[in-house]
Structures are given as C-alpha cells and as structure tokens.
C-alpha cells in the first residue's frame, strides 16, 4: 500500500523520471514517511487499547520480577523477529514506555530490532553464508541484551519526555465500555502522531537525500582509507544514512568484495540500521539529550566491538 502511494505521488502526480537521483529520493521520502507515521498511530493506538485491559502498575511489576536479564533476552528476541528498521521500531518502543515496561527491557527491543530480522538473516545467509549470518544474529541479540541491561541499571526513567506527563497522573482512567477504550486508544495514537510528525518528516527527508545522491563508491573509497581505525570510521560514516539491514546487505557484500574486512563492513551496516541520524531526530522528541547520548554511545561501542570481533574471527568463521 505505501509503495503504491509513493509510486503514484512520485511518478504520476509529480511526473518524475524513473531512475534519477531525484525520483529515488522522492519515492524513498514518501514511502517511509507514510509507513512510519502509520505505524506510529496504529501501534501506539493498539498498545494503548490493550493497556486499557491491564493496569500499567501490574504490567511493570510483572516485568520487573523477571530476573537475570530474561526480560531483556525476550525483548531482544522479539526485536530480532520483527521486520522493523530503526525508525519503524520507535512506535513500538514508545508503546512499551507508555505501558510502563521496564526501561532496560524496552531498550533491548529498540537496539536489536533494526539490527536483526528474518529478512536480513536470509539475505546475509545468501551473500555471506549461514554461519556468518547466524553469528551476526546472535551478536545482535547479545548487544541488545547487554545494552538494555546497562541502560536499565542506570535508572534513566526520568529522562523520558513522554513519560513525564504520564507520571503526573495520580490514577489511571476507568473504562466502562468498548467505545471508551477505543476513543482513549485513538486519542493516545493521535497525540503521539502529532508530537512526532515534524521529526519524522525531517529525519526521513535527510535519509532520502543521502539515499538518492550519495553513490556507493563514496562509502567504499572512504572506509578503505583508515586501516586499523576503519571500524570506528565505518560506524561514523553510517550514522547519517537511514536504511534497514535487508536493504543494505547487498551494498555490504559489494564493499566486502572490494577488499574491506567483513567486520568493518558489518559495523557499517549495523550503524546504518541502528544508529541512524533520522532515528536520533525522532527519539529526541521523546527523551532528553542526555539519554539520547548515553543510548547512542552504548550502541556505538557495542557495534565497534562487534566489528573488531568479526575482523578477528574472519578466518575462523
């Protein structure tokens, strides 16, 4: 549906020529803006509707009883099997926060979801072999578990902007019928939609420009310059780009075929998927700069570690 709407707007309404950087950027923009805004409204409304049947305090209490990182592991595995990019994961992450799911558990989902999914796993298996794809999926899940546990231990709940308005409520609303639940859910979805609309448009516009106008050769030439520092350089280079692992895997195969170590290439892909600047712009609307910096720093360190690990294990995998 979103692909059809983007196609009609790009090529029929605006009359752009297919295969040009401008048409690629415009199509990318329309497709992702409609997809992400729909997900924000639908997912937040759906989770808000489910929340009307459960007390948030009981949900949080039940999740808090899960010990030894099991909740983080469950969230990371759930993130791994959901086909979301970084920006598409945000609506579900917001739903978790609104439902008072422990912060560290919610972050485990947010970290793993864009890095690992079944589509990316299959594509990586075809390009790099199933052993590498399996190890990559495992490292993505471990990164989500460890990152979520660290963030949970920091007690960063007060750093959420959306959470503050919820914390001011002395009691949860009482719902007497289906219509009341539905209206509440739709209102929650619409409020979140309005708060994030501008940030979604700006973030996707930036990603669309890079998608259409920055050639693949630029990344190949740039990453290869830095020798032992190529892994952190690849991570920094991937941050401005916005794409999912499943769409970046062919580019990563091209980079690896041109002599770039596989760990460096995978670090580049992980930074594109899990550290995108459009994602940061959207997350800024729901959390403080302090928490945003902590989150991105932890994920960056984790991705760099994974990159060096794969470079070391390249001859053994």
C-alpha positions in Angstrom: 0.0 0.0 0.0 2.7 2.5 1.0 4.8 1.5 -2.0 1.8 2.2 -4.3 1.0 5.6 -2.8 4.7 6.6 -3.0 4.8 5.4 -6.7 1.7 7.3 -7.6 2.9 10.5 -6.0 6.4 10.3 -7.3 5.8 9.3 -10.9 2.1 10.2 -11.7 1.4 13.3 -9.6 4.9 14.9 -9.7 5.8 13.3 -13.1 9.4 12.5 -12.2 11.5 10.4 -14.5 12.3 6.9 -13.1 15.9 6.0 -12.2 17.1 9.5 -11.4 18.5 10.6 -8.0 15.6 13.0 -7.5 12.9 10.4 -8.2 14.7 7.8 -6.0 14.9 10.4 -3.1 11.3 11.5 -3.5 10.0 7.9 -3.7 12.0 7.0 -0.6 10.7 10.0 1.2 7.0 9.4 0.5 7.3 5.6 1.2 9.0 6.0 4.6 7.0 9.0 5.8 3.7 7.3 5.2 4.9 3.9 6.6 6.4 5.4 9.8 3.5 7.8 10.5 1.0 5.0 10.0 3.0 2.7 12.3 3.2 5.5 15.0 -0.6 5.9 15.0 -1.5 2.3 14.6 1.0 0.7 17.0 0.6 3.3 19.8 -3.2 3.1 19.5 -3.2 -0.7 19.5 -0.9 -0.9 22.6 -2.9 1.8 24.3 -6.1 -0.2 23.6 -4.5 -3.3 25.1 -3.4 -1.3 28.1 -7.0 -0.4 28.9 -7.5 -4.1 30.0 -4.4 -4.1 32.3 -3.2 -1.8 34.9 0.2 -0.3 34.0 1.4 -0.8 37.5 0.8 -4.5 37.3 2.5 -4.8 33.9 5.6 -3.1 35.2 5.5 -5.1 38.4 5.3 -8.4 36.5 8.1 -7.4 34.1 10.3 -6.2 36.9 10.1 -9.7 38.5 11.9 -11.3 35.6 15.5 -11.7 36.8 18.9 -12.3 35.3 18.2 -10.4 32.1 15.5 -12.8 30.9 13.2 -9.9 30.1 15.9 -8.3 28.1 16.5 -11.5 26.3 12.8 -11.9 25.5 12.7 -8.3 24.2 15.8 -8.8 22.1 14.5 -12.0 20.5 11.2 -10.2 19.8 13.1 -7.4 18.2 15.0 -9.9 16.1 11.9 -11.5 14.7 10.1 -8.2 13.9 10.9 -6.8 10.4 11.4 -3.2 11.5 14.1 -0.6 10.6 15.3 1.8 13.3 12.6 4.4 12.8 9.8 1.9 12.4 10.8 0.3 15.8 10.2 3.6 17.6 6.4 3.4 17.7 6.5 0.0 19.5 9.3 1.3 21.8 7.0 4.2 22.7 4.2 1.8 23.4 6.4 -0.1 25.8 7.4 3.0 27.6 3.8 4.2 27.9 2.8 0.7 29.2 5.5 1.1 31.9 7.5 -1.8 30.7 11.0 -1.6 32.4 13.2 0.8 30.6 16.0 -1.6 30.0 13.7 -4.2 28.5 12.3 -1.6 26.1 15.8 -0.6 25.1 16.7 -4.2 24.4 14.0 -4.3 21.8 15.0 -0.9 20.4 18.6 -1.9 20.0 18.1 -5.4 18.4 15.0 -4.7 16.3 16.7 -2.7 13.5 19.9 -4.8 13.6 18.4 -8.3 13.2 15.3 -9.6 11.4 14.4 -12.7 9.4 14.7 -10.9 6.1 18.2 -9.6 6.8 19.2 -13.0 8.1 18.1 -14.8 4.9 19.8 -12.2 2.7 23.0 -12.3 4.7 23.0 -16.1 4.6 22.7 -16.0 0.8 25.5 -13.4 0.5 27.9 -14.4 3.2 27.0 -17.9 4.2 24.7 -19.2 7.0 27.5 -19.5 9.6 28.3 -15.7 9.4 24.6 -14.9 9.3 23.9 -17.0 12.4 26.8 -15.4 14.3 25.7 -12.0 13.3 22.1 -12.6 14.5 23.5 -13.9 17.8 25.7 -10.9 18.3 22.9 -8.5 17.6 20.7 -10.2 20.2 23.5 -10.2 22.8 24.2 -6.5 22.0 20.5 -5.7 22.7 20.5 -7.7 26.0 23.7 -6.2 27.3 22.8 -2.6 26.2 19.3 -2.9 27.7 20.6 -4.2 31.0 23.2 -1.4 31.3 20.6 1.3 30.5 18.1 -0.3 32.9 20.8 -0.3 35.7 21.2 3.5 35.1 17.6 4.3 36.2 17.0 6.7 33.3 13.2 6.7 33.5 13.1 10.4 34.4 14.8 11.2 31.1 11.7 10.4 29.1 9.8 13.5 27.9 6.6 11.5 27.1 6.8 9.7 30.4 6.8 12.9 32.5 3.2 13.7 31.5 2.2 10.2 32.5 3.9 10.4 35.9 1.8 13.4 36.8 -1.4 11.3 36.7 -2.5 10.2 40.1 -4.7 7.4 38.9 -5.4 5.5 35.7 -8.6 6.2 33.8 -11.5 3.8 34.2 -13.1 2.3 31.1 -16.7 1.1 31.2 -17.2 0.0 27.6 -15.6 -0.7 24.3 -16.2 2.8 22.9 -14.4 4.4 25.8 -11.4 2.1 25.3 -11.4 2.8 21.6 -11.6 6.6 22.0 -8.8 6.6 24.5 -6.6 4.5 22.3 -7.2 6.6 19.2 -6.5 9.8 21.3 -3.2 8.4 22.5 -2.2 7.4 19.0 -3.2 10.9 17.6 -1.4 12.8 20.3 1.8 10.8 19.7 1.4 11.2 16.0 1.2 15.0 16.2 4.2 15.2 18.5 6.4 13.1 16.2 5.1 14.3 12.8 7.7 17.1 12.2 10.6 14.9 13.4 9.6 12.0 11.2 9.4 14.3 8.1 12.8 15.9 8.8 14.5 12.7 9.6 13.2 10.8 6.6 14.0 13.8 4.3 17.6 13.7 5.4 17.8 9.9 4.8 16.1 10.3 1.4 18.6 12.9 0.2 21.6 10.6 1.1 19.8 7.6 -0.4 19.4 9.4 -3.8 22.5 11.5 -4.1 25.4 9.7 -2.3 26.9 7.0 -4.5 28.1 3.6 -3.3 31.6 4.3 -4.4 31.9 7.1 -1.8 31.5 4.6 1.0 33.9 2.0 -0.5 36.6 4.6 -1.0 36.2 6.3 2.3 36.1 3.2 4.6 39.2 1.8 3.0 41.4 4.7 4.0 41.7 4.3 7.7 43.4 0.9 8.3 43.1 -0.2 11.9 40.7 2.7 12.6 38.4 1.6 9.7 35.8 0.1 12.1 35.0 3.3 14.0 35.3 5.3 10.8 32.7 3.0 9.2 30.4 3.4 12.2 30.6 7.2 12.0 30.1 7.1 8.2 26.9 5.0 8.6 25.2 7.3 11.1 23.8 9.9 8.6 22.3 7.1 6.4 18.8 5.7 7.0 18.0 2.2 5.8 17.3 -1.3 7.1 19.7 -4.2 7.2 17.8 -6.1 4.5 18.3 -3.2 2.0 21.9 -2.5 3.0 23.1 -6.1 2.8 23.8 -6.0 -1.0 25.9 -2.9 -0.5 27.8 -4.5 2.3 28.6 -7.5 0.0 29.9 -5.1 -2.6 32.1 -3.3 -0.1 33.4 -6.7 1.2 34.1 -7.9 -2.3 36.3 -4.8 -2.8 38.6 -5.8 -0.1 37.0 -4.2 3.0 37.2 -6.7 6.0 33.8 -8.3 6.8 33.8 -6.9 10.4 34.3 -3.4 9.1 31.5 -3.8 6.6 29.1 -5.3 9.1 29.9 -2.4 11.5 29.0 0.0 8.7 25.7 -1.9 8.2 24.9 -2.0 11.9 25.5 1.7 12.3 23.2 2.4 9.3 20.5 0.2 10.8 20.8 1.0 14.5 22.4 4.5 14.7 20.7 6.5 12.0 20.5 10.3 12.3 16.8 10.2 11.4 16.3 7.8 14.3 18.1 10.3 16.6 15.9 13.2 15.4 12.7 11.2 16.2 14.0 9.9 19.6 14.9 13.5 20.6 11.2 14.2 20.8 10.6 11.5 23.4 13.8 11.6 25.5 16.3 14.0 26.8 19.6 14.8 25.1 21.4 13.1 28.0 19.6 9.8 27.5 20.0 10.1 23.7 23.8 10.5 24.1 24.0 7.6 26.5 21.9 5.3 24.3 23.9 6.1 21.1 27.2 5.9 22.9 26.5 2.4 24.3 25.3 1.1 20.9 28.3 2.7 19.1 30.7 1.0 21.5 28.9 -2.3 21.0 28.9 -2.1 17.2 32.6 -1.2 17.2 33.3 -4.2 19.4 31.3 -6.4 17.0 33.2 -5.1 14.0 36.6 -5.8 15.5 35.4 -9.2 16.7 34.3 -10.2 13.2 37.5 -9.0 11.7 39.4 -11.2 14.2 37.2 -14.2 13.5 37.0 -13.7 9.8 39.5 -16.5 9.1 37.8 -18.9 11.6 34.1 -18.5 10.6 
